[in-house]
């Protein structure tokens, strides 16, 4: 069973997204929310596939930098999470 995630945790993750990629995240969240409002229980495979190729027109150098940044941020988040899990408040 997936643990419940708070809105603050989601916002923290969004804060780690580079500004130039926020429009993609916004579109995804908005599309998901609208689907929920329309009474859909789950996002369909077709709706998720609509995002396939989103970075297709991104220059190779920019895309490589983006992937490197993601790896760095994930590592930082993991280290922070491990430190939080080890703390005994």
Residue, then its C-alpha position, 0 to 999 in steps of 0.5 A: x500500500x502506498x503511504x499517504x503523501x501530504x500536499x507540502x511534500x508534493x510542493x517541496x518536489x515541485x520546488x525542485x523542478x527547474x523554472x524552465x520545466x514548470x509549464x510541463x508540470x503545470x500542464x500535467x497537474x492541471x490535466x490530471x485535476x480536470x480529469x478528476x473533476x470530470x469523474x474519471x477514476x484513473x488517468x488513461x494510458x492515452x492521456x499519459x501518452x499525450x506527454x510522450x515526446x514532450x522534450x523532443x524538440x529540446x536541444x541535445x545539450x540542454x536535454x543532457x544538462x536537464x538529465x544531469x540536474x535531475x540526477x543531482x536533485x534526486x541525489x540531494x533529496x535522497x540524502x536529505x530524506x535519509x537524514x530525516x529518516x535517521x533523526x529521532x525527534 
